[in-house]
């Protein structure tokens, strides 16, 4: 399956809405978009996972890497729209202690 990415600005945040599957084949596309946004100086990044159907360990690695890059440059990264299945993975891996997770989708 493909990965869809839509970027928009809302209330001082840069929101990346992700849809589809984040796996070994599609994760590099997400990584590149987030890296570019951080490099461009977007300070408050929100990754909206509401329309994500599947997230594997490669996808988790991209999110951790994005968090680290954002922090190194004094930026914030938040996950929103996290479904129960992905929330469980974030809890089990303790990534929910590292990356802020908002369970309510953002108003657009």
C-alpha positions as CSV (number, residue, x, y, z in Angstrom):
1,X,0.0,0.0,0.0
2,X,1.1,3.6,-0.6
3,X,1.7,6.3,1.9
4,X,-0.1,9.6,1.7
5,X,1.3,12.8,3.2
6,X,-0.4,16.1,3.5
7,X,1.3,19.1,5.2
8,X,-0.5,22.2,6.4
9,X,-0.2,25.0,8.9
10,X,-2.6,25.4,11.8
11,X,-2.3,27.6,15.0
12,X,1.5,27.9,14.7
13,X,2.0,24.2,14.1
14,X,3.1,22.3,11.0
15,X,0.8,19.3,10.7
16,X,1.8,16.3,8.6
17,X,-1.3,14.1,8.1
18,X,-0.2,10.6,7.3
19,X,-2.3,7.9,5.6
20,X,-1.8,4.3,4.6
21,X,1.1,2.1,5.8
22,X,4.3,3.2,7.4
23,X,6.7,0.3,6.8
24,X,10.1,-0.5,5.4
25,X,9.1,0.6,1.9
26,X,7.3,3.8,2.7
27,X,9.0,5.0,5.9
28,X,11.9,6.8,4.0
29,X,9.3,9.1,2.3
30,X,8.0,10.1,5.8
31,X,11.5,10.5,7.1
32,X,12.5,12.8,4.2
33,X,9.4,15.0,4.6
34,X,9.9,15.4,8.3
35,X,13.7,16.1,7.9
36,X,13.0,18.8,5.3
37,X,10.4,20.5,7.6
38,X,12.8,20.5,10.6
39,X,15.6,21.8,8.4
40,X,13.3,24.6,7.1
41,X,12.8,25.8,10.6
42,X,9.3,24.6,11.4
43,X,9.3,24.7,15.2
44,X,6.2,22.8,16.2
45,X,5.7,19.6,14.2
46,X,2.6,17.5,14.7
47,X,2.4,14.1,13.0
48,X,-1.3,13.1,12.6
49,X,-1.5,9.3,12.4
50,X,-5.3,9.0,12.4
51,X,-5.4,7.5,8.9
52,X,-2.5,5.2,9.3
53,X,-3.5,1.5,8.7
54,X,-0.2,-0.1,9.7
55,X,3.0,0.9,11.5
56,X,6.0,-1.4,11.7
57,X,9.3,-1.1,13.5
58,X,10.8,0.9,10.6
59,X,8.1,3.4,11.0
60,X,8.7,3.6,14.7
61,X,12.3,4.2,14.0
62,X,11.5,7.1,11.7
63,X,9.3,8.7,14.4
64,X,12.1,8.3,17.0
65,X,14.6,9.8,14.6
66,X,12.3,12.7,13.8
67,X,11.8,13.4,17.5
68,X,15.6,13.4,18.0
69,X,16.3,15.7,15.1
70,X,13.5,18.1,16.2
71,X,14.9,18.2,19.8
72,X,18.5,18.8,18.6
73,X,17.3,21.9,16.8
74,X,15.1,23.2,19.6
75,X,11.8,22.1,17.9
76,X,8.9,20.0,19.2
77,X,7.3,16.9,17.8
78,X,3.9,15.6,18.8
79,X,1.9,12.6,17.6
80,X,-1.8,13.0,17.3
81,X,-4.7,10.8,16.1
82,X,-3.0,7.7,17.5
83,X,-5.3,4.7,17.3
84,X,-5.5,2.2,20.0
85,X,-3.3,-0.4,18.2
86,X,-0.5,2.1,17.7
87,X,-0.9,3.6,21.2
88,X,-0.4,0.1,22.6
89,X,2.9,-0.3,20.6
90,X,4.0,3.1,21.8
91,X,3.3,2.1,25.4
92,X,5.0,-1.3,25.2
93,X,8.1,0.2,23.7
94,X,7.9,3.1,26.2
95,X,8.1,5.6,23.3
96,X,5.0,7.3,24.7
97,X,7.4,8.5,27.5
98,X,9.7,10.0,25.0
99,X,7.4,11.4,22.4
100,X,4.3,13.4,23.4
101,X,1.1,11.8,22.2
102,X,-2.2,13.6,21.9
103,X,-5.1,11.3,21.4
104,X,-7.6,13.9,20.1
105,X,-7.3,14.9,16.5
106,X,-6.5,18.5,15.8
107,X,-9.2,20.9,14.5
108,X,-8.2,22.0,11.0
